[in-house]
Amino acid sequence: MRIGLYPGTFDPVTLGHLDIIQRALELVDRLVIGVAINRDKSPLFSLEERVAMVRDECDKITARTGGEVIVHPFENLLIDCAREVGATVILRGLR
């Protein structure tokens, strides 16, 4: 099983994020959206709000296209999160 991890703060989730999520679902069997907790930043939305926004948007995408998406908040190092969820691929967007 190919498990992908797409990390970010998602503060807020954007159309660019959603595009990457849709494309990633074509490449992996399970996509884990890692919503980062960064104590050094002052996010516009709380962690709970960001997780809820990402879940809501991912539910809309998977209802249309299928695929498995898990929203996973994390505070540790990215590599530790990847190991924790069993990811074999880390996905990133470019600005």
PyMOL commands that set and color helices and strands:
alter all, ss='L'
color gray80, all
select helices_A, chain A and resi 15-25+47-65+78-85
alter helices_A, ss='H'
color red, helices_A
select strands_A, chain A and resi 3-8+30-36+68-74+89-90
alter strands_A, ss='S'
color yellow, strands_A
deselect
rebuild
show_as cartoon
